[in-house]
Amino acid sequence: MLSRLSELIWADWIWFPEGHGWADLKDHDGKVFPKPADLWASVPMAVCFLVARQIFERTVAIPLASMLGVSDKKRVCAPPNPILEAYFCSTSKHPTQSSVETLSKQTGCSVRQVQRWFRQRRNQDRPSKLKKFREASWRFTFYLLAFFAGLAVLVDKPWLYNMTLVWEDFPKMPLLPSQYWYYIIELGFYISLLFSVASDVKRKDFKEQIIHHVATLALISFSWLVNYIRAGTLIMLVHDASDYLMESAKMFNYAGWRKTCNFIFTVFAAVFIITRLVILPFWIIHATWVYPQTIYPTFFGFYFFNGLMFVLQALHIFWAGLILRMVIKFLPGNDIVEDERSDKEETESEDEGDGHEQRVKPKNGHMRNGHTPLNNNHRKTD
């Protein structure tokens, strides 16, 4: 039964145009073609990336951060309070006003003190600037090397300049060694991103990032299986063309190099829009969606591949909106670019109040000598 089901799922007519099938991808006459088993090589490659990242961050990213002046200001830790901690972990990190008043009564703290505790507790969980820098520098290094490696792989290929050639002699195009390594390295890197997602900085577009990674993995894997490799290499090159610029802008942002950050971000915005909102849809997707219909009858694999492409394109439009919002924000005032996807740290001034807090009448005798009941060793600047 399972054998029959497998035959139905992998039937030639589902994944290939009429007259073609899996038999076309068998090695012959010294020509090598992609095989499903080859994709397993991306798993140890992903493990290598995870190990290399740890080494890179310790030996390169941290010293580089020090050279660029990246430093973290000391954060005030929220003092131990079992009631507030339980609410923070199990109910909400942003309590409503009514909940704050209820917690105030339960803990014997003032409303202002409860609000301060939640601000400090939220700031504790936010990633440090150094952690963000380390992550950005690792991605910058990979995307930069991947982009130039992709250029080296494609610069002498005719389908880089005439994208309709991605279908020439399909699916009988032999696999080149450079294409093999380009695919395995890119696939391994995206798998490593999924492995590290739990420890990486979580941004506001976390769900969109997960969808992007999954769609990218599916797109790379599927294009390998059915020998859409020529189109796949073009797609990977277009994505890498702008990513390293964004990561470098983040690095200079964390270092406080305002003008450098703004300049790089402007270049990034231009490259992102040109590559992902112009080249990708009007050249590459045209070559994978419109042109094939003039030479082949449509089939399921055609719709599946292009469906993934449209998912990526929708995400690109979403991110383009965020990018344009950032550009609009920083251009008039020449301020440092703020990543729209990041949670901003709540400032200490918001926590401190105007000094009136120190004179609030103590509740239940818990407040003495200007110290809150949340921490008897509260720092003097509070």
Secondary structure, 3 states (H helix, E strand, C coil): CHHHHHHHHCCHHHHCCCCCCHHHHCCECCECCCCHHHHHHHHHHHHHHHHHHHHHHHHHHHHHHHHHCCCCCCCCCCCCCHHHHHHHHHCCCCCCHHHHHHHHHHHCCCHHHHHHHHHHHHHHHCCCHHHHHHHHHHHHHHHHHHHHHHHHHHCCCHHHCCHHHHHCCCCCCCCCHHHHHHHHHHHHHHHHHHHCCCCCCCCCCHHHHHHHHHHHHHHHHHHHHCCCHHHHHHHHHHHHHHHHHHHHHHHHHHHCCHHHHHHHHHHHHHHHHHHHHHHHHHHHHHHHHHHHHHCCCCCHHHHHHHHHHHHHHHHHHHHHHHHHHHHHHHHHHCCCCCCCCCCCCCCHHHHHCCCHHHHCCCCCCCCECCECCCCCCCCCCC
